């Protein structure tokens, strides 16, 4: 039976845990140039790491592609490839979201809730750099979603 290669998977949290948290100065203006640079660096590095993962997947699939005579081995490999492709698809969507977030930074619209307009907050953005809602609006949206689903 074929053995699936076990390589450690990077998660959003492991990628985002590698930066130095921003230290705001007293009475510092929200989303000033230094803060924008901080988040641009985080987002750019995150996108770069996701793109590297895509390249690794392509190489892995080319290297591991084999026509196993045993149907169970073939099915295992196809399932492994299917899971990898699904993961890459989610990451492709995340890369688009990162690109649109970088665009928001360029337009000076980053860091503000798209629903109510208040500051999202540095710590929340460090935890989720692509966040577009403040914690209160996000909580309300999740409650509404749960109610709609039943």
C-alpha positions as CSV (number, residue, x, y, z in Angstrom):
1,X,0.0,0.0,0.0
2,X,1.2,3.5,-0.8
3,X,2.4,5.6,2.1
4,X,1.3,9.2,2.1
5,X,4.1,11.6,2.8
6,X,3.7,13.3,6.1
7,X,4.9,16.9,6.0
8,X,4.0,19.4,8.6
9,X,1.2,21.7,7.5
10,X,1.3,25.4,8.2
11,X,-1.8,26.9,9.6
12,X,-2.9,30.5,9.5
13,X,-2.0,30.8,13.2
14,X,1.5,29.4,12.8
15,X,2.2,31.8,9.9
16,X,0.8,34.7,11.8
17,X,2.6,33.8,15.1
18,X,6.0,34.6,13.6
19,X,5.8,38.4,13.6
20,X,6.6,40.9,16.3
21,X,3.5,42.5,17.7
22,X,3.1,46.2,17.1
23,X,3.9,48.4,20.1
24,X,1.7,51.4,19.9
25,X,3.0,54.7,21.4
26,X,0.9,56.8,23.7
27,X,-1.6,59.0,21.8
28,X,-0.5,57.5,18.5
29,X,-2.8,58.0,15.6
30,X,-4.7,54.9,14.5
31,X,-3.6,53.4,11.2
32,X,-0.6,55.7,10.8
33,X,2.2,54.9,8.3
34,X,4.1,52.7,10.7
35,X,1.0,50.6,11.4
36,X,0.2,50.3,7.7
37,X,3.8,49.2,7.1
38,X,3.5,46.6,9.9
39,X,0.4,45.1,8.4
40,X,1.7,45.3,4.8
41,X,4.7,43.3,5.9
42,X,2.5,40.7,7.7
43,X,0.2,40.3,4.7
44,X,3.0,40.2,2.1
45,X,4.9,37.5,4.1
46,X,1.7,35.5,4.5
47,X,0.9,35.7,0.8
48,X,4.5,34.7,0.0
49,X,4.3,31.6,2.2
50,X,1.0,30.6,0.7
51,X,2.5,30.9,-2.8
52,X,5.4,28.8,-1.7
53,X,3.0,26.1,-0.5
54,X,1.3,26.1,-3.9
55,X,4.6,25.5,-5.6
56,X,5.4,22.7,-3.1
57,X,2.1,21.1,-3.8
58,X,2.6,21.1,-7.6
59,X,6.1,19.6,-7.2
60,X,4.7,17.0,-4.7
61,X,1.9,16.0,-7.0
62,X,4.3,15.7,-10.0
63,X,6.8,13.7,-7.9
64,X,4.3,11.4,-6.3
65,X,2.0,10.8,-9.3
66,X,2.1,7.1,-10.0
67,X,-0.3,4.6,-11.6
68,X,-0.6,2.1,-8.8
69,X,-1.8,-1.3,-10.0
70,X,-3.7,-1.8,-6.7
71,X,-7.0,0.0,-6.7
72,X,-6.8,0.8,-3.0
73,X,-3.4,2.4,-3.4
74,X,-4.7,4.4,-6.4
75,X,-7.7,5.5,-4.4
76,X,-5.6,6.6,-1.4
77,X,-3.4,8.7,-3.7
78,X,-6.3,10.3,-5.4
79,X,-7.9,11.1,-2.0
80,X,-4.6,12.6,-0.8
81,X,-4.4,14.7,-4.0
82,X,-8.0,15.7,-3.7
83,X,-7.5,17.0,-0.1
84,X,-4.4,18.9,-1.1
85,X,-6.2,20.5,-4.0
86,X,-9.1,21.5,-1.8
87,X,-6.6,23.1,0.7
88,X,-4.9,24.9,-2.1
89,X,-8.2,26.2,-3.4
90,X,-9.0,27.6,0.1
91,X,-5.5,29.2,0.1
92,X,-6.1,30.6,-3.4
93,X,-9.2,32.4,-2.1
94,X,-7.2,33.6,0.9
95,X,-4.6,35.0,-1.4
96,X,-7.3,37.0,-3.2
97,X,-8.5,38.2,0.2
98,X,-4.9,39.2,1.1
99,X,-4.6,41.1,-2.2
100,X,-7.9,43.0,-1.5
101,X,-6.7,43.8,2.0
102,X,-3.4,45.2,0.7
103,X,-5.5,47.3,-1.7
104,X,-7.5,48.6,1.3
105,X,-4.2,49.6,2.9
106,X,-3.2,51.5,-0.2
107,X,-6.6,53.3,-0.2
108,X,-6.3,54.2,3.5
109,X,-9.4,52.2,4.3
110,X,-7.7,49.4,6.2
111,X,-8.5,48.8,9.9
112,X,-12.0,50.2,9.9
113,X,-15.2,48.1,10.2
114,X,-17.0,48.0,6.9
115,X,-20.3,47.8,8.8
116,X,-20.1,50.5,11.5
117,X,-16.9,52.4,10.6
118,X,-15.1,52.1,14.0
119,X,-11.5,51.0,14.5
120,X,-11.2,47.3,14.2
121,X,-8.1,47.4,16.5
122,X,-4.5,46.5,16.2
123,X,-4.6,43.3,18.2
124,X,-7.7,41.9,16.3
125,X,-6.0,42.8,13.0
126,X,-2.8,41.0,14.1
127,X,-4.9,37.9,14.9
128,X,-6.8,38.2,11.7
129,X,-5.1,40.6,9.3
130,X,-7.9,40.3,6.7
131,X,-10.6,41.2,9.1
132,X,-13.1,43.7,7.8
133,X,-15.5,43.8,10.7
134,X,-15.0,44.9,14.3
135,X,-15.5,42.2,16.9
136,X,-19.1,43.4,17.8
137,X,-20.3,43.4,14.1
138,X,-18.6,40.1,13.5
139,X,-20.3,38.6,16.6
140,X,-23.7,39.9,15.4
141,X,-23.1,38.6,11.9
142,X,-22.3,35.1,13.3
143,X,-25.5,35.2,15.5
144,X,-27.6,36.1,12.5
145,X,-26.0,33.3,10.5
146,X,-26.7,30.8,13.2
147,X,-30.3,31.9,13.4
148,X,-30.8,31.7,9.6
149,X,-29.4,28.2,9.5
150,X,-31.7,27.1,12.4
